[in-house]
Amino acid sequence: MKKDKVIALCAVLLLAPFSTLVAEGLYFSVSTGMVLPAEREVSTTTSTLAYKTDFGWPGQIGVGYAVSGFRPEISVGYRRAPSSAFRYKKHDSKISEQDLKPRNASLEKVDHGGYVSSLDLMGSIYYDIDTTTAFIPFIGVGAGLSNVSVGRSQKISSLTGLETENSLWAFAFQAAAGVGIALIEDVTVSLGYRLTGMIEGEFSKSKEKQPTALIHNVELGIRYRFLSVRS
């Protein structure tokens, strides 16, 4: 029993310096990681094009202010993933809209070699849960604008009559959760999951419409408080 008390006391002494690291202050953050594969679809009045994105990478920088556990933040993020398994099907008056969905239609595999990227400007708010230890779980939500770019191989473009490169602006949103680890007073590393989404938008050149798209990201980040106020 005495041994257990000694271990508990040592743990308290070791973790005590971290117990007030959820402090107020202006901070700068950087993160990167992995964009998980996904399937998307775009359509015009005469065609539907479905494609799959492979593993890609995200990068994000942000500036925020931590106060009472909350962290309002403005960030700029960039995500890019190679696309493959392009599939295409012409519209037919006898085909229902449900038949045109990638999961239901038997679409022809066409080509590989494109990409999908997005440039996001977000305003977010996070909440850090003070556990009085070096481990700081967090959750957050945000909204903003996203510029989505799609690049296709020449083979795809000639077959479908669509532009080789195209882009659109759309309203974007995100939700995030993870855990931060306070290394020292003003430096925190974090590992988390981020769901980023864009609502339906229309590409500027080809006039294709992209339905609401969801992007799953696993991210590793670091946050530095350069103007810190201890609570």
C-alpha positions as CSV (number, residue, x, y, z in Angstrom):
1,M,0.0,0.0,0.0
2,K,2.9,2.3,0.9
3,K,4.5,1.6,-2.5
4,D,1.2,2.6,-4.3
5,K,1.1,5.9,-2.5
6,V,4.8,6.6,-3.5
7,I,4.0,5.9,-7.1
8,A,0.9,8.1,-7.0
9,L,2.9,10.9,-5.4
10,C,5.6,10.6,-8.1
11,A,3.0,10.7,-10.8
12,V,1.4,13.9,-9.4
13,L,4.8,15.6,-9.1
14,L,5.7,14.6,-12.7
15,L,2.4,15.8,-14.2
16,A,2.0,19.0,-12.0
17,P,4.0,21.2,-14.4
18,F,1.5,20.4,-17.2
19,S,-1.7,21.0,-15.2
20,T,-2.0,24.6,-16.3
21,L,-0.8,24.3,-19.9
22,V,-4.3,25.0,-21.2
23,A,-3.4,28.7,-21.0
24,E,-4.5,31.8,-22.8
25,G,-2.5,33.3,-25.6
26,L,-2.0,33.9,-29.3
27,Y,-0.7,30.9,-31.2
28,F,0.5,29.6,-34.5
29,S,-0.3,26.1,-35.8
30,V,0.9,23.8,-38.6
31,S,-0.4,20.4,-39.5
32,T,0.0,17.7,-42.2
33,G,-1.0,14.1,-42.5
34,M,-3.0,11.9,-44.9
35,V,-6.2,12.3,-47.0
36,L,-8.1,9.1,-47.1
37,P,-9.4,7.6,-50.4
38,A,-12.9,8.6,-51.4
39,E,-15.3,8.3,-54.4
40,R,-16.8,11.3,-56.0
41,E,-19.2,12.1,-58.8
42,V,-19.7,15.1,-61.2
43,S,-22.4,15.5,-63.8
44,T,-23.7,17.6,-66.7
45,T,-27.0,17.5,-68.5
46,T,-25.6,14.8,-70.8
47,S,-23.1,12.7,-68.7
48,T,-22.1,11.5,-65.3
49,L,-18.4,11.0,-64.4
50,A,-17.5,9.1,-61.3
51,Y,-13.9,8.9,-60.0
52,K,-12.0,7.6,-57.0
53,T,-9.3,9.6,-55.2
54,D,-6.4,7.7,-53.7
55,F,-4.4,8.5,-50.6
56,G,-3.2,12.1,-50.6
57,W,-1.8,14.7,-48.2
58,P,-3.2,17.7,-46.4
59,G,-1.4,20.8,-45.1
60,Q,-2.8,23.5,-43.0
61,I,-1.5,26.6,-41.2
62,G,-3.5,28.7,-38.7
63,V,-3.4,31.6,-36.3
64,G,-5.7,31.7,-33.2
65,Y,-6.1,32.8,-29.6
66,A,-6.7,30.4,-26.7
67,V,-9.0,31.7,-24.0
68,S,-10.8,29.7,-21.2
69,G,-10.3,26.5,-23.1
70,F,-11.7,27.8,-26.4
71,R,-9.5,28.5,-29.4
72,P,-11.0,30.7,-32.2
73,E,-8.7,30.2,-35.3
74,I,-8.4,31.3,-38.9
75,S,-6.6,28.8,-41.1
76,V,-5.6,28.2,-44.7
77,G,-5.4,24.5,-45.8
78,Y,-4.4,22.7,-49.0
79,R,-5.3,19.1,-49.9
80,R,-4.3,17.1,-52.9
81,A,-4.9,13.5,-53.9
82,P,-4.3,11.6,-57.1
83,S,-7.4,10.3,-58.8
84,S,-7.9,7.0,-60.6
85,A,-10.5,4.5,-61.8
86,F,-12.4,7.1,-63.9
87,R,-15.8,5.8,-64.9
88,Y,-18.2,7.3,-67.4
89,K,-21.7,6.8,-68.6
90,K,-23.9,8.7,-71.0
91,H,-27.4,9.7,-69.8
92,D,-30.3,7.8,-71.1
93,S,-33.9,8.8,-70.8
94,K,-34.7,5.3,-69.6
95,I,-32.1,5.5,-66.8
96,S,-33.3,6.9,-63.5
97,E,-31.2,9.2,-61.4
98,Q,-30.7,6.4,-58.9
99,D,-29.2,4.2,-61.6
100,L,-26.6,6.9,-62.3
101,K,-25.2,6.7,-58.8
102,P,-21.7,5.1,-58.8
103,R,-22.7,2.6,-56.2
104,N,-25.6,1.3,-58.3
105,A,-24.6,1.8,-61.9
106,S,-22.3,-0.5,-63.9
107,L,-19.9,2.1,-65.1
108,E,-17.1,1.6,-67.5
109,K,-13.5,1.9,-66.2
110,V,-11.8,4.5,-68.4
111,D,-8.4,5.8,-67.2
112,H,-6.0,6.8,-64.5
113,G,-3.8,9.8,-64.0
114,G,-5.8,12.8,-62.7
115,Y,-5.9,14.7,-59.4
116,V,-8.2,16.5,-57.1
117,S,-7.1,19.4,-54.9
118,S,-8.7,22.0,-52.7
119,L,-7.6,25.3,-51.2
120,D,-9.6,26.1,-48.0
121,L,-10.0,29.3,-46.0
122,M,-11.7,28.4,-42.7
123,G,-12.8,30.1,-39.5
124,S,-13.0,27.6,-36.7
125,I,-13.4,27.3,-33.0
126,Y,-11.9,24.5,-30.9
127,Y,-12.3,23.5,-27.3
128,D,-9.5,22.0,-25.3
129,I,-10.5,19.7,-22.4
130,D,-8.2,20.3,-19.4
131,T,-7.4,16.9,-17.9
132,T,-4.7,18.4,-15.6
133,T,-2.2,16.3,-17.4
134,A,0.0,16.7,-20.5
135,F,-2.8,15.1,-22.6
136,I,-5.4,17.6,-23.9
137,P,-8.3,16.2,-25.9
138,F,-10.0,18.7,-28.2
139,I,-13.0,19.1,-30.5
140,G,-13.8,21.7,-33.1
141,V,-16.0,22.9,-35.9
142,G,-15.5,25.5,-38.7
143,A,-16.8,27.0,-41.9
144,G,-15.5,28.9,-44.8
145,L,-14.8,28.7,-48.6
146,S,-13.0,26.0,-50.7
147,N,-11.6,26.2,-54.2
148,V,-11.7,22.7,-55.7
149,S,-9.6,21.9,-58.7
150,V,-9.9,18.7,-60.8
151,G,-7.3,17.7,-63.3
152,R,-8.0,14.9,-65.9
153,S,-5.9,13.1,-68.4
154,Q,-6.3,14.0,-72.1
155,K,-7.9,10.7,-72.7
156,I,-10.7,11.5,-70.3
157,S,-11.2,15.0,-71.7
158,S,-11.4,13.8,-75.3
159,L,-13.9,11.1,-74.5
160,T,-16.2,13.2,-72.4
161,G,-15.8,16.6,-74.0
162,L,-14.9,18.1,-70.6
163,E,-12.1,20.4,-69.7
164,T,-8.7,19.0,-68.8
165,E,-8.5,21.2,-65.8
166,N,-11.4,22.8,-64.0
167,S,-12.2,24.5,-60.7
168,L,-15.1,25.8,-58.5
169,W,-15.7,27.8,-55.4
170,A,-18.0,26.2,-52.8
171,F,-19.1,26.8,-49.2
172,A,-17.0,24.5,-47.0
173,F,-17.3,23.1,-43.4
174,Q,-15.3,21.0,-41.1
175,A,-15.3,19.1,-37.8
176,A,-12.2,17.9,-35.9
177,A,-11.4,15.9,-32.9
178,G,-8.1,14.6,-31.4
179,V,-5.7,14.9,-28.6
180,G,-2.9,17.3,-27.9
181,I,0.3,16.6,-25.9
182,A,1.9,19.5,-24.1
183,L,5.6,19.1,-24.6
184,I,6.7,22.3,-22.8
185,E,4.8,25.4,-21.7
186,D,4.1,26.9,-25.1
187,V,4.5,23.9,-27.5
188,T,1.7,21.3,-28.1
189,V,1.7,18.5,-30.6
190,S,-1.5,16.9,-31.7
191,L,-2.9,13.9,-33.5
192,G,-6.4,14.1,-34.8
193,Y,-9.1,13.4,-37.3
194,R,-10.7,16.1,-39.5
195,L,-13.8,15.8,-41.7
196,T,-13.9,18.5,-44.4
197,G,-16.9,19.0,-46.7
198,M,-18.0,21.2,-49.6
199,I,-21.6,21.7,-50.6
200,E,-22.8,21.3,-54.2
201,G,-21.0,23.6,-56.7
202,E,-20.6,24.2,-60.4
203,F,-17.3,24.1,-62.3
204,S,-16.5,27.3,-64.0
205,K,-15.5,25.9,-67.5
206,S,-17.4,22.7,-68.1
207,K,-20.5,23.7,-66.0
208,E,-20.4,20.3,-64.3
209,K,-22.1,20.0,-61.0
210,Q,-20.4,18.4,-58.0
211,P,-22.6,17.1,-55.2
212,T,-21.7,17.7,-51.6
213,A,-18.3,16.0,-51.0
214,L,-16.8,14.8,-47.8
215,I,-13.0,14.4,-47.3
216,H,-11.6,12.4,-44.4
217,N,-8.2,13.4,-43.0
218,V,-5.8,12.1,-40.4
219,E,-3.5,14.9,-39.2
220,L,-0.4,15.4,-37.1
221,G,0.1,19.0,-36.0
222,I,2.1,21.3,-33.7
223,R,1.0,24.5,-32.0
224,Y,3.2,27.2,-30.6
225,R,1.9,30.0,-28.3
226,F,4.1,33.0,-28.9
227,L,2.1,35.4,-26.7
228,S,1.2,33.4,-23.7
229,V,-0.8,34.4,-20.6
230,R,-0.7,31.9,-17.7
231,S,-4.1,31.3,-16.0
